[in-house]
Amino acid sequence: MFPRITNVRYLKDYWLELTFSDGVSAELDFRERIVGRGGVFTPLEDLDAFRQVEVDPEAKTLVWPNGVDFCPDVLYSEATGRPLPIKQLA
């Protein structure tokens, strides 16, 4: 398990600055995760709605009021370039 998100800051457009529990900080563009995906992502195409992002106090990942969230391990992997661990099947 990778470190969890401790802080998020809206920058511009679909860019967010994430800070993780190990002190790593990174700026990530969420445009491809949001725009044109449809479904629960449609409301987040409106930047006013996108800006409402928060860190979930329990899961320690990004969450929006409409329930959208992202896997913190995937975000950490993208932020650092570290590959996700591969789970061995028995």
N, CA, C and O atoms as CSV, one atom per row, in Angstrom:
chain,resi,resn,atom,element,x,y,z
A,1,MET,N,N,0.838,-1.176,0.000
A,1,MET,CA,C,0.000,0.000,0.000
A,1,MET,C,C,0.886,1.243,0.000
A,1,MET,O,O,1.824,1.357,0.789
A,2,PHE,N,N,0.570,2.166,-0.896
A,2,PHE,CA,C,1.303,3.419,-1.000
A,2,PHE,C,C,0.796,4.417,0.048
A,2,PHE,O,O,-0.248,4.200,0.662
A,3,PRO,N,N,1.539,5.510,0.249
A,3,PRO,CA,C,1.068,6.574,1.140
A,3,PRO,C,C,-0.278,7.136,0.673
A,3,PRO,O,O,-0.651,7.002,-0.492
A,4,ARG,N,N,-0.978,7.751,1.579
A,4,ARG,CA,C,-2.298,8.308,1.298
A,4,ARG,C,C,-2.229,9.822,1.142
A,4,ARG,O,O,-1.252,10.460,1.534
A,5,ILE,N,N,-3.282,10.379,0.563
A,5,ILE,CA,C,-3.349,11.817,0.324
A,5,ILE,C,C,-3.705,12.537,1.617
A,5,ILE,O,O,-4.638,12.152,2.322
A,6,THR,N,N,-2.955,13.580,1.915
A,6,THR,CA,C,-3.220,14.371,3.119
A,6,THR,C,C,-3.747,15.764,2.793
A,6,THR,O,O,-4.367,16.412,3.636
A,7,ASN,N,N,-3.495,16.226,1.556
A,7,ASN,CA,C,-3.945,17.567,1.189
A,7,ASN,C,C,-4.149,17.649,-0.318
A,7,ASN,O,O,-3.438,17.007,-1.091
A,8,VAL,N,N,-5.127,18.446,-0.720
A,8,VAL,CA,C,-5.364,18.717,-2.131
A,8,VAL,C,C,-5.582,20.217,-2.288
A,8,VAL,O,O,-6.210,20.866,-1.452
A,9,ARG,N,N,-5.045,20.746,-3.386
A,9,ARG,CA,C,-5.215,22.163,-3.671
A,9,ARG,C,C,-5.533,22.307,-5.146
A,9,ARG,O,O,-4.817,21.788,-6.003
A,10,TYR,N,N,-6.624,23.025,-5.437
A,10,TYR,CA,C,-6.988,23.301,-6.825
A,10,TYR,C,C,-6.003,24.319,-7.389
A,10,TYR,O,O,-5.701,25.318,-6.736
A,11,LEU,N,N,-5.499,24.070,-8.608
A,11,LEU,CA,C,-4.549,24.980,-9.245
A,11,LEU,C,C,-5.208,25.781,-10.362
A,11,LEU,O,O,-5.327,27.003,-10.267
A,12,LYS,N,N,-5.636,25.095,-11.424
A,12,LYS,CA,C,-6.311,25.721,-12.564
A,12,LYS,C,C,-6.886,24.617,-13.432
A,12,LYS,O,O,-6.492,23.456,-13.322
A,13,ASP,N,N,-7.817,24.987,-14.293
A,13,ASP,CA,C,-8.446,24.018,-15.189
A,13,ASP,C,C,-8.740,22.729,-14.410
A,13,ASP,O,O,-9.481,22.754,-13.427
A,14,TYR,N,N,-8.162,21.608,-14.846
A,14,TYR,CA,C,-8.371,20.327,-14.164
A,14,TYR,C,C,-7.113,19.878,-13.422
A,14,TYR,O,O,-6.922,18.687,-13.175
A,15,TRP,N,N,-6.274,20.822,-13.076
A,15,TRP,CA,C,-5.028,20.527,-12.370
A,15,TRP,C,C,-5.213,20.645,-10.867
A,15,TRP,O,O,-5.791,21.610,-10.368
A,16,LEU,N,N,-4.705,19.629,-10.145
A,16,LEU,CA,C,-4.723,19.626,-8.690
A,16,LEU,C,C,-3.313,19.367,-8.178
A,16,LEU,O,O,-2.535,18.644,-8.800
A,17,GLU,N,N,-2.999,19.963,-7.043
A,17,GLU,CA,C,-1.753,19.636,-6.358
A,17,GLU,C,C,-2.106,18.701,-5.210
A,17,GLU,O,O,-2.928,19.034,-4.357
A,18,LEU,N,N,-1.478,17.527,-5.194
A,18,LEU,CA,C,-1.723,16.531,-4.157
A,18,LEU,C,C,-0.501,16.425,-3.263
A,18,LEU,O,O,0.634,16.460,-3.738
A,19,THR,N,N,-0.740,16.296,-1.969
A,19,THR,CA,C,0.328,16.021,-1.017
A,19,THR,C,C,0.005,14.695,-0.350
A,19,THR,O,O,-1.126,14.447,0.069
A,20,PHE,N,N,1.030,13.845,-0.262
A,20,PHE,CA,C,0.854,12.510,0.292
A,20,PHE,C,C,1.477,12.424,1.684
A,20,PHE,O,O,2.275,13.275,2.077
A,21,SER,N,N,1.102,11.387,2.414
A,21,SER,CA,C,1.518,11.233,3.813
A,21,SER,C,C,3.026,11.064,3.991
A,21,SER,O,O,3.526,11.208,5.107
A,22,ASP,N,N,3.764,10.763,2.917
A,22,ASP,CA,C,5.222,10.663,3.020
A,22,ASP,C,C,5.911,11.964,2.618
A,22,ASP,O,O,7.137,12.014,2.518
A,23,GLY,N,N,5.124,13.019,2.388
A,23,GLY,CA,C,5.667,14.324,2.034
A,23,GLY,C,C,5.779,14.588,0.551
A,23,GLY,O,O,6.065,15.719,0.158
A,24,VAL,N,N,5.566,13.590,-0.288
A,24,VAL,CA,C,5.601,13.785,-1.736
A,24,VAL,C,C,4.468,14.711,-2.141
A,24,VAL,O,O,3.338,14.570,-1.674
A,25,SER,N,N,4.782,15.659,-3.013
A,25,SER,CA,C,3.792,16.586,-3.546
A,25,SER,C,C,3.901,16.563,-5.059
A,25,SER,O,O,5.006,16.521,-5.600
A,26,ALA,N,N,2.766,16.588,-5.750
A,26,ALA,CA,C,2.779,16.537,-7.209
A,26,ALA,C,C,1.569,17.265,-7.765
A,26,ALA,O,O,0.510,17.320,-7.139
A,27,GLU,N,N,1.748,17.820,-8.951
A,27,GLU,CA,C,0.658,18.447,-9.680
A,27,GLU,C,C,0.200,17.479,-10.759
A,27,GLU,O,O,1.000,17.038,-11.584
A,28,LEU,N,N,-1.095,17.147,-10.755
A,28,LEU,CA,C,-1.649,16.195,-11.716
A,28,LEU,C,C,-2.805,16.817,-12.476
A,28,LEU,O,O,-3.596,17.574,-11.913
A,29,ASP,N,N,-2.897,16.492,-13.760
A,29,ASP,CA,C,-3.979,16.956,-14.622
A,29,ASP,C,C,-5.051,15.869,-14.674
A,29,ASP,O,O,-4.770,14.734,-15.057
A,30,PHE,N,N,-6.263,16.214,-14.292
A,30,PHE,CA,C,-7.366,15.253,-14.244
A,30,PHE,C,C,-8.285,15.343,-15.460
A,30,PHE,O,O,-9.318,14.675,-15.496
A,31,ARG,N,N,-7.933,16.150,-16.446
A,31,ARG,CA,C,-8.805,16.344,-17.612
A,31,ARG,C,C,-9.201,15.009,-18.249
A,31,ARG,O,O,-10.387,14.775,-18.482
A,32,GLU,N,N,-8.246,14.140,-18.534
A,32,GLU,CA,C,-8.575,12.876,-19.201
A,32,GLU,C,C,-9.391,11.945,-18.319
A,32,GLU,O,O,-10.082,11.063,-18.830
A,33,ARG,N,N,-9.324,12.122,-17.004
A,33,ARG,CA,C,-10.116,11.295,-16.089
A,33,ARG,C,C,-11.558,11.788,-15.990
A,33,ARG,O,O,-12.445,11.040,-15.578
A,34,ILE,N,N,-11.793,13.051,-16.369
A,34,ILE,CA,C,-13.097,13.679,-16.159
A,34,ILE,C,C,-13.836,13.947,-17.474
A,34,ILE,O,O,-14.941,13.448,-17.686
A,35,VAL,N,N,-13.219,14.732,-18.347
A,35,VAL,CA,C,-13.887,15.250,-19.540
A,35,VAL,C,C,-14.186,14.137,-20.537
A,35,VAL,O,O,-13.305,13.378,-20.942
A,36,GLY,N,N,-15.471,14.067,-20.921
A,36,GLY,CA,C,-15.900,13.096,-21.923
A,36,GLY,C,C,-16.139,11.697,-21.408
A,36,GLY,O,O,-16.469,10.802,-22.187
A,37,ARG,N,N,-15.982,11.486,-20.112
A,37,ARG,CA,C,-16.184,10.143,-19.550
A,37,ARG,C,C,-17.654,9.818,-19.332
A,37,ARG,O,O,-18.035,8.648,-19.317
A,38,GLY,N,N,-18.490,10.855,-19.162
A,38,GLY,CA,C,-19.914,10.644,-18.958
A,38,GLY,C,C,-20.228,10.170,-17.550
A,38,GLY,O,O,-19.364,10.174,-16.673
A,39,GLY,N,N,-21.473,9.763,-17.343
A,39,GLY,CA,C,-21.923,9.238,-16.051
A,39,GLY,C,C,-21.658,10.175,-14.899
A,39,GLY,O,O,-21.937,11.370,-14.991
A,40,VAL,N,N,-21.117,9.643,-13.805
A,40,VAL,CA,C,-20.887,10.437,-12.597
A,40,VAL,C,C,-19.831,11.518,-12.796
A,40,VAL,O,O,-19.730,12.445,-11.992
A,41,PHE,N,N,-19.037,11.402,-13.875
A,41,PHE,CA,C,-18.005,12.400,-14.140
A,41,PHE,C,C,-18.553,13.655,-14.816
A,41,PHE,O,O,-17.923,14.711,-14.759
A,42,THR,N,N,-19.723,13.552,-15.458
A,42,THR,CA,C,-20.290,14.678,-16.191
A,42,THR,C,C,-20.398,15.949,-15.351
A,42,THR,O,O,-19.994,17.010,-15.828
A,43,PRO,N,N,-20.924,15.895,-14.118
A,43,PRO,CA,C,-21.006,17.132,-13.335
A,43,PRO,C,C,-19.643,17.773,-13.063
A,43,PRO,O,O,-19.557,18.991,-12.903
A,44,LEU,N,N,-18.589,16.975,-13.011
A,44,LEU,CA,C,-17.255,17.499,-12.709
A,44,LEU,C,C,-16.600,18.190,-13.895
A,44,LEU,O,O,-15.540,18.798,-13.747
A,45,GLU,N,N,-17.219,18.106,-15.075
A,45,GLU,CA,C,-16.722,18.870,-16.217
A,45,GLU,C,C,-16.899,20.367,-15.967
A,45,GLU,O,O,-16.165,21.185,-16.521
A,46,ASP,N,N,-17.864,20.717,-15.139
A,46,ASP,CA,C,-18.048,22.107,-14.711
A,46,ASP,C,C,-16.960,22.391,-13.675
A,46,ASP,O,O,-16.918,21.751,-12.624
A,47,LEU,N,N,-16.091,23.337,-13.969
A,47,LEU,CA,C,-14.961,23.606,-13.082
A,47,LEU,C,C,-15.393,24.045,-11.689
A,47,LEU,O,O,-14.669,23.810,-10.720
A,48,ASP,N,N,-16.563,24.682,-11.568
A,48,ASP,CA,C,-17.045,25.036,-10.224
A,48,ASP,C,C,-17.289,23.778,-9.401
A,48,ASP,O,O,-17.002,23.754,-8.204
A,49,ALA,N,N,-17.817,22.735,-10.031
A,49,ALA,CA,C,-18.037,21.465,-9.338
A,49,ALA,C,C,-16.704,20.750,-9.105
A,49,ALA,O,O,-16.489,20.175,-8.038
A,50,PHE,N,N,-15.814,20.783,-10.090
A,50,PHE,CA,C,-14.513,20.127,-9.957
A,50,PHE,C,C,-13.731,20.698,-8.782
A,50,PHE,O,O,-13.050,19.960,-8.070
A,51,ARG,N,N,-13.826,22.014,-8.576
A,51,ARG,CA,C,-13.095,22.689,-7.494
A,51,ARG,C,C,-13.543,22.249,-6.097
A,51,ARG,O,O,-12.856,22.537,-5.116
A,52,GLN,N,N,-14.667,21.566,-5.991
A,52,GLN,CA,C,-15.188,21.143,-4.697
A,52,GLN,C,C,-14.493,19.887,-4.158
A,52,GLN,O,O,-14.965,19.284,-3.195
A,53,VAL,N,N,-13.404,19.504,-4.760
A,53,VAL,CA,C,-12.646,18.327,-4.347
A,53,VAL,C,C,-12.162,18.483,-2.909
A,53,VAL,O,O,-11.805,19.577,-2.472
A,54,GLU,N,N,-12.158,17.372,-2.186
A,54,GLU,CA,C,-11.664,17.330,-0.808
A,54,GLU,C,C,-10.916,16.017,-0.603
A,54,GLU,O,O,-10.974,15.119,-1.443
A,55,VAL,N,N,-10.220,15.921,0.513
A,55,VAL,CA,C,-9.601,14.663,0.921
A,55,VAL,C,C,-10.582,13.966,1.858
A,55,VAL,O,O,-10.983,14.528,2.877
A,56,ASP,N,N,-10.966,12.738,1.510
A,56,ASP,CA,C,-11.851,11.964,2.376
A,56,ASP,C,C,-11.100,11.629,3.661
A,56,ASP,O,O,-10.003,11.074,3.602
A,57,PRO,N,N,-11.672,11.956,4.827
A,57,PRO,CA,C,-10.958,11.750,6.088
A,57,PRO,C,C,-10.688,10.290,6.441
A,57,PRO,O,O,-9.768,10.005,7.208
A,58,GLU,N,N,-11.466,9.369,5.900
A,58,GLU,CA,C,-11.257,7.952,6.197
A,58,GLU,C,C,-10.399,7.267,5.140
A,58,GLU,O,O,-9.416,6.604,5.470
A,59,ALA,N,N,-10.764,7.423,3.885
A,59,ALA,CA,C,-10.055,6.748,2.798
A,59,ALA,C,C,-8.756,7.455,2.417
A,59,ALA,O,O,-7.885,6.859,1.782
A,60,LYS,N,N,-8.626,8.723,2.805
A,60,LYS,CA,C,-7.432,9.520,2.490
A,60,LYS,C,C,-7.151,9.558,0.995
A,60,LYS,O,O,-6.017,9.378,0.550
A,61,THR,N,N,-8.210,9.795,0.236
A,61,THR,CA,C,-8.081,9.998,-1.191
A,61,THR,C,C,-8.988,11.141,-1.602
A,61,THR,O,O,-9.692,11.705,-0.765
A,62,LEU,N,N,-8.979,11.489,-2.880
A,62,LEU,CA,C,-9.799,12.577,-3.373
A,62,LEU,C,C,-11.240,12.142,-3.466
A,62,LEU,O,O,-11.537,11.007,-3.838
A,63,VAL,N,N,-12.143,13.058,-3.124
A,63,VAL,CA,C,-13.568,12.780,-3.230
A,63,VAL,C,C,-14.299,14.084,-3.555
A,63,VAL,O,O,-13.890,15.169,-3.141
A,64,TRP,N,N,-15.389,13.944,-4.305
A,64,TRP,CA,C,-16.233,15.080,-4.654
A,64,TRP,C,C,-17.608,14.864,-4.043
A,64,TRP,O,O,-17.962,13.733,-3.707
A,65,PRO,N,N,-18.394,15.935,-3.893
A,65,PRO,CA,C,-19.715,15.810,-3.269
A,65,PRO,C,C,-20.643,14.805,-3.947
A,65,PRO,O,O,-21.531,14.261,-3.290
A,66,ASN,N,N,-20.461,14.542,-5.244
A,66,ASN,CA,C,-21.337,13.583,-5.913
A,66,ASN,C,C,-20.864,12.136,-5.754
A,66,ASN,O,O,-21.437,11.229,-6.357
A,67,GLY,N,N,-19.811,11.912,-4.938
A,67,GLY,CA,C,-19.366,10.556,-4.642
A,67,GLY,C,C,-18.202,10.049,-5.477
A,67,GLY,O,O,-17.690,8.964,-5.205
A,68,VAL,N,N,-17.772,10.790,-6.474
A,68,VAL,CA,C,-16.630,10.363,-7.283
A,68,VAL,C,C,-15.382,10.372,-6.415
A,68,VAL,O,O,-15.148,11.310,-5.653
A,69,ASP,N,N,-14.584,9.319,-6.539
A,69,ASP,CA,C,-13.294,9.270,-5.867
A,69,ASP,C,C,-12.316,8.517,-6.770
A,69,ASP,O,O,-12.715,7.892,-7.753
A,70,PHE,N,N,-11.042,8.586,-6.421
A,70,PHE,CA,C,-10.007,7.908,-7.188
A,70,PHE,C,C,-9.142,7.093,-6.250
A,70,PHE,O,O,-8.968,7.444,-5.083
A,71,CYS,N,N,-8.601,5.999,-6.769
A,71,CYS,CA,C,-7.732,5.134,-5.984
A,71,CYS,C,C,-6.458,5.895,-5.617
A,71,CYS,O,O,-5.749,6.365,-6.506
A,72,PRO,N,N,-6.155,6.023,-4.320
A,72,PRO,CA,C,-4.953,6.759,-3.928
A,72,PRO,C,C,-3.665,6.083,-4.375
A,72,PRO,O,O,-2.667,6.766,-4.604
A,73,ASP,N,N,-3.661,4.759,-4.504
A,73,ASP,CA,C,-2.465,4.059,-4.975
A,73,ASP,C,C,-2.143,4.448,-6.420
A,73,ASP,O,O,-0.983,4.679,-6.762
A,74,VAL,N,N,-3.169,4.517,-7.259
A,74,VAL,CA,C,-2.974,4.901,-8.660
A,74,VAL,C,C,-2.466,6.338,-8.744
A,74,VAL,O,O,-1.567,6.634,-9.531
A,75,LEU,N,N,-3.035,7.228,-7.938
A,75,LEU,CA,C,-2.596,8.626,-7.945
A,75,LEU,C,C,-1.151,8.758,-7.479
A,75,LEU,O,O,-0.385,9.540,-8.041
A,76,TYR,N,N,-0.781,8.002,-6.459
A,76,TYR,CA,C,0.604,8.042,-5.970
A,76,TYR,C,C,1.561,7.500,-7.031
A,76,TYR,O,O,2.639,8.055,-7.242
A,77,SER,N,N,1.171,6.438,-7.684
A,77,SER,CA,C,1.991,5.865,-8.747
A,77,SER,C,C,2.213,6.883,-9.857
A,77,SER,O,O,3.331,7.041,-10.346
A,78,GLU,N,N,1.160,7.564,-10.250
A,78,GLU,CA,C,1.294,8.585,-11.287
A,78,GLU,C,C,2.146,9.758,-10.805
A,78,GLU,O,O,2.950,10.299,-11.564
A,79,ALA,N,N,1.970,10.143,-9.556
A,79,ALA,CA,C,2.705,11.282,-9.011
A,79,ALA,C,C,4.197,11.017,-8.912
A,79,ALA,O,O,5.001,11.933,-9.082
A,80,THR,N,N,4.575,9.781,-8.641
A,80,THR,CA,C,5.981,9.446,-8.388
A,80,THR,C,C,6.647,8.666,-9.513
A,80,THR,O,O,7.875,8.610,-9.588
A,81,GLY,N,N,5.852,8.068,-10.381
A,81,GLY,CA,C,6.414,7.208,-11.414
A,81,GLY,C,C,6.715,5.804,-10.923
A,81,GLY,O,O,7.226,4.974,-11.674
A,82,ARG,N,N,6.397,5.538,-9.660
A,82,ARG,CA,C,6.605,4.189,-9.114
A,82,ARG,C,C,5.493,3.279,-9.604
A,82,ARG,O,O,4.319,3.638,-9.513
A,83,PRO,N,N,5.841,2.103,-10.124
A,83,PRO,CA,C,4.795,1.199,-10.618
A,83,PRO,C,C,3.949,0.648,-9.468
A,83,PRO,O,O,4.410,0.501,-8.336
A,84,LEU,N,N,2.715,0.357,-9.802
A,84,LEU,CA,C,1.840,-0.303,-8.837
A,84,LEU,C,C,2.353,-1.708,-8.574
A,84,LEU,O,O,2.830,-2.371,-9.495
A,85,PRO,N,N,2.265,-2.171,-7.338
A,85,PRO,CA,C,2.708,-3.542,-7.055
A,85,PRO,C,C,1.806,-4.539,-7.783
A,85,PRO,O,O,0.600,-4.333,-7.918
A,86,ILE,N,N,2.420,-5.611,-8.241
A,86,ILE,CA,C,1.662,-6.657,-8.932
A,86,ILE,C,C,1.369,-7.749,-7.929
A,86,ILE,O,O,2.268,-8.293,-7.285
A,87,LYS,N,N,0.095,-8.056,-7.812
A,87,LYS,CA,C,-0.321,-9.094,-6.866
A,87,LYS,C,C,-0.170,-10.455,-7.548
A,87,LYS,O,O,-0.681,-10.670,-8.647
A,88,GLN,N,N,0.522,-11.347,-6.896
A,88,GLN,CA,C,0.727,-12.686,-7.413
A,88,GLN,C,C,-0.510,-13.530,-7.132
A,88,GLN,O,O,-1.014,-13.564,-6.009
A,89,LEU,N,N,-0.988,-14.206,-8.160
A,89,LEU,CA,C,-2.117,-15.100,-7.991
A,89,LEU,C,C,-1.603,-16.486,-7.618
A,89,LEU,O,O,-0.640,-16.985,-8.201
A,90,ALA,N,N,-2.250,-17.091,-6.650
A,90,ALA,CA,C,-1.821,-18.429,-6.203
A,90,ALA,C,C,-2.449,-19.505,-7.042
A,90,ALA,O,O,-2.204,-20.689,-6.813
